Amino acid sequence: MKKVTILFAFIISSSLFISCGNGGNASTKINSDNLESAKSRDIEIKNGAASVSFENPVYDFGTVNEGDVIETTFKLTNSGKTDLVITDAQVTCGCTVPVWPKKPIKPGESEEIQVRFNTNGKQNRQQKNITLITNTESGREILTLKGMVTPKVQ
C-alpha cells in the first residue's frame, strides 16, 4: 500500500511539472500591437475623462443631539471635457440617504447632491462616507459627513 501511495504521488507531481513546463514564457504570448493600442486608448480616455470638483467634499455638522436629522447639500462642478455621469451613490448604512442628479452633467455645469443623516441610534463621534460611482478617471468620488452626536439621556 505504501508503494502505491508513493507511486501515485510521483505520477501527480510529474504531471504537474510537465504541464507547467509546456507553456513557455507568458510574456511571449503578449501581442505587442494590442499592448500599444491599449496604452494609447488609456491616454485618450484620461485626456477626455469627466472630472469633478467639489465646493467642499467634507461637511462637519458639529455637535447635535441623538435623533436629529442632519441635511446638507454638496455642490459639484463638472471640470472635465465630457459629460459627468453619476450612476450610483453608495452609503454604509440606511441612516444616510443621498439624492444625486440622474441626468448627465455637462462640462462647466454645477449640480447639487443632497444628503440626509438620521442620528437616531448613532452616538458620539460619527463619520459617514457617500461614495459616488462616476465616469471620472478614478471611477468614484467620496463625500464625507462628520460630527459629534450627543446621546439621549436615559
PyMOL commands that set and color helices and strands:
alter all, ss='L'
color gray80, all
select helices_A, chain A and resi 2-21+26-29+32-48
alter helices_A, ss='H'
color red, helices_A
select strands_A, chain A and resi 52-54+58-65+69-78+86-91+96-99+110-118+124-134+140-150
alter strands_A, ss='S'
color yellow, strands_A
deselect
rebuild
show_as cartoon
